[in-house]
Amino acid sequence: MKTVKVIKIGGNIIDDELALDSFLRDFAKIKAPKILVHGGGKSASKLMEKMNVEVKMTNGRRITDAPTLDIVTMVYAGKINKNITAKLQANKCNAIGFSGVDANTIVSTKRPIGAVDFGFVGDVSKVNTSILSLLLEHSITPVFCAITHDEKGQLLNTNADTIASELAGAFAKQYITELYYCFEKNGVLLDVNDDDSVIQRIDTKNYQKLIDELIIHDGMLPKLINCFNAIKKNVSKVCIGKPSMLFDTNSKFTTIQK
C-alpha cells in the first residue's frame, strides 16, 4: 500500500519569502505522493486594512462576513495558492492549485450561529478523493487553500488545519497516510518561551492533563483537536514541528498517538 503525505504549512512560513522558498525546494524533493495545504498568513488582513474592511477575530479565528469572504477568496485561492504552485513548478514539482470547490473535493456546511456568528465559515462535511488519487497516481501534487463550498453555490472560509486533517482522514481509507503540521516552533512546548522544551509524544492519556495544566491552550488547542481527529480516522502518523522534521531524522518534533 502506498504512503500519502499531507503537509500543512503555517502563516509564518507563508509570510517569510525566504523560509517559503527554502521549504518548497525541500518539499519538491519528497518522492512519495504528497498534498500541500496552506493557510493565508497575514496577507488577507493587510489587504482588508488597505480596503477599509474591518478585521474581526475571536479566539484566533476569523469572522467572515461577505466583504471578508471576497477578500480571503482572492488572497487564499488566488495570490497565495498560485504563487506556491508556480514556485513548485520552478522546482520541478508538477503541482495544481485547489480549493475545495474544484472537482467538488471538499464540501462544508455553514457553521451554525451560536455564541458567536462566524459568518461564512464552513465545517467540513465531505471529502471526495477520487480526482485527487488520480492526480497523485500521475505524480501531480495538489496544493490546497482554505476555501470550500456547500454544493449550493456558496463559498466558505474553512480552517486550513481542519482541511489538512480531513484530507488525511479521507485518504487513510485507501492509503497509509501521514499528516504533518509545519510551523515556526519545534513542536508542542512545555514552555512557550523555551523552544527546546518539546513534548515528544502526546496521546489520549496525557492530552487532557496538558489541557488542565494550561500547557495546551489558545491556538494550539484546535490544532491538537484536528490531530486527534486524524488519529481517529486511522491516519498512521501525525506530527507537529518545524519543516525540518520532514527531512532531518535528528529534528525535534511532537508526535500525536492514540
Secondary structure, DSSP 8 states (H G I E B T S, - for coil): --EEEEEEE-HHHHT-HHHHHHHHHHHHT--S-EEEEE--TTHHHHHHHHTT----EETTEE-B-HHHHHHHIIIIIIIIHHHHHHHHHHTT--EEEE-TTGGG-EEEEE---SSS--BSBEEEEEE--HHHHHHHHTT-EEEE-SEEE-SSS-EEE--HHHHHHHHHHHHTTTSEEEEEEE-SSSSSBSSTT-TT-B--EE-HHHHHHHHHTTSS-TTHHHHHHHHHHHHHTT-SEEEEE-GGGGT-TT---EEE--
